[in-house]
């Protein structure tokens, strides 16, 4: 059995804390934070971290997510570009892609850690999950399997995955969501910022994964 941490997707029971950040418009905050996050060389640096955190917290108040209206915006491939956590699997680096794939209509998701560049499609470490939208900002998560995800050969992808032992309830709080940016909250207040990777397709990663009906029979 494979064990995973609740930080893999993030969990949090409480709301967003108040902040004393100077007033800025949502558009200004969003433009600046996206510029910082898309700079592959600097978003995780100690110098930029305080400003990134300020902008994200401000956006949580100015542009709060509403999954009742915008759940379809979750769908797609996202890349983690900043996190307040220090766990190895939350690493942001120019040579690494830390991807999260969400497909709420099919009730499926995947975290994928792989090298950046031409070798990216060859292999990665993956954790697959079942997901469900459970409120205005909450997505429930049930981890199902994890392991090695290899290259695609023809219509199939090589993989070596084992069942995951999830001994805790898991969920993901989406606090900001638009076409390019997703901000999430994790347990103990961990903050995540992801940007959409529109050039990457869900189908290239999931392949012939089972839908919710099949998952219920697992």
N, C-alpha and C positions, 0 to 999 in steps of 0.2 A: 504493500500500500504506500502511496506517496502522500506526504503531509504538506500542506500549504499554509501560509499565514493570511490572516484576514486583511493585512495590508496589501495583498496581491491585487485586490480591487478597491479596498478602502471601506472602512465602516465608521459611522459616527452617529450618536444618538441625539446630540444637542444641536442647536442652531448656530448661526454664524455670530461670532462675538462682535461687539461694537468696536469702532475704530475712530481714531482722531485724525485721520488722513484729511488734508485740505481738500475742499470741494473741487472736483473736476467733472467734466461731462463724461458720460459713459463712452461717447465716441472717442474722446481724447485718451481716456484710459485704455480703451481697446486697441487703438492704433499704436500707442507706445508699447503696450505689453506684447502685442503680436510681433512688433519689430525686434524686441529683446528675445522672445522665444524662438524666432526663426533664425537668429544668428547662432549657427551651430557651434561657434567657438566660445560663447560667453554666458548662456542662460543659467548655467549652474555655478558660476563663479561667485566667490564670497563677496566681491565688490557689487555685483548686480543683484544679489539675493534680496536685500532689504527693499529695493525699489520694486522688484517683481512682486514680492509679497504685498506691498502697499497697494499696487495697482490691482492685483487680484482681489484683495479684500474690498477695495472700493467698488469694483465691478459687481461683487456679490450683493452689494446694497443698491447699486444703480441699475443693474440689469439682471435681476434674479431669474433663474430658470423656472419654467412652468411646463412640466412634462405632459400635463393634460392637453396642452395646445401644441407642443413642439416635440413630442416623443419621436417623430420620424427623423428629426435632426440628429438623434443619437446614432442612426445607422451609418456605418462606414468604418474606415480604418483611421485610427488616431495614433499620434505619436506623443509619448510623454516628453515634455521639453523642460519641465521644472517641477521639483518636489521639495517640500520642507523636510521630508524624511531622509535618513542617512543609510537605510538598508541597501545592500549591494544590488538587489533587484530593482531598485529605484534610481540606479545610476543614469545620469545624463552625460554623454560624452560624444565628441565628433565622430568617433569610430564605432559607435553603437547605436542601434535602433531599438527603442523600447516601445513596442506597438501594442495597442489595445483595439481589438476588433469587436464591434457591437452590431448585432442583428436582432433587435427586439421583436420584430414581427415573427421571426422563427424561434425566438426564445433562446438564442445562443450567443456566446461571446468567447473570446480567447485573448490571453495575454501572450505576447511573443517577444522574446529577447533574442536579437541576432546581430551579427556584425553588419556595419553599413557598407555601401559600395557594391561593386560587381559581385562579390561573394555572398551578398545578403540572401538570395534565393536558395542557397545550397543547404543551409541547416540553421536551426534555432531551437531554443528551449521554450516549450509551450505549456500553458495551463488552460484547459477548456472548461467552460461553465455553462450552466443554464441560467437565464436571466428573465425577470419579469418586472414591468413597471408597477410600482405599488403605491404611488402617491404623487404629489405635485413635484417632488424632487428626488424621490427614493426609487432605487432599482434593487430588487432582491437578487441575490447571487447564490447559486449552488454549484460548487466545483464538482466536476465529474471525472476528469482524467488529466494527466500531465506527463511530459517527457520530451522526447526528441522528435522534431518535425523536419523532415528532409526535403530534397528537391522534388519537383514534379516531373514525372516521366510519363509522357502521353497524357491520358486522362486521369491518372492517379498520382497521389503524392506518397512518397516513402515516409513512414512514421513508426515510431516505437513509443506507445503511450500506455500508461498504467492507470488503474482506478485510483482516484484521490480519496483520502480519508479526511472528510470535513467534519470536525467535532464541535463546530461553533456556528452560530447564525452569522450570515454575512450579507451586507448590503452596501450600496454605493450611493452617496448623496451627490446629486448633480446640482451645483449652485449657480453656474453660468453656462448657457448653451446657445450657440448660434452656428452659422454655417462654417465657421473657421476655427472657433475656440470653444473648448470645454474645460470648465473648472470643477473640481470634485473635492469633497472632504472625506478624510479617512479617520480612523480611530485615533483618539488622543489629540484631535485637531490637526492631523496631517493634511496638508494642502497640496493638491496636484493641479498642474496645468498641461493640457494637451492641445495640439493643433491637428487639424484634419489633413490627411494625406490623400487628396483626391485622385492622384495617379495610381493608387493601389486599390485593387478590387477585392471585395469580400470573397468572391467566388474562387479567386486564385489561392486562397488560404483554406477555406472550409471544404471545398470540393463537394463530396457527397455526404456531408454530415447529416445525421438524422434530425428531423424536426421535433417539435414539442411532443407530439403524440408518441413517437418512438422513444423519446427520452423518458416519458412517464413509465415506460415498461422496463427501464434499466434496473 
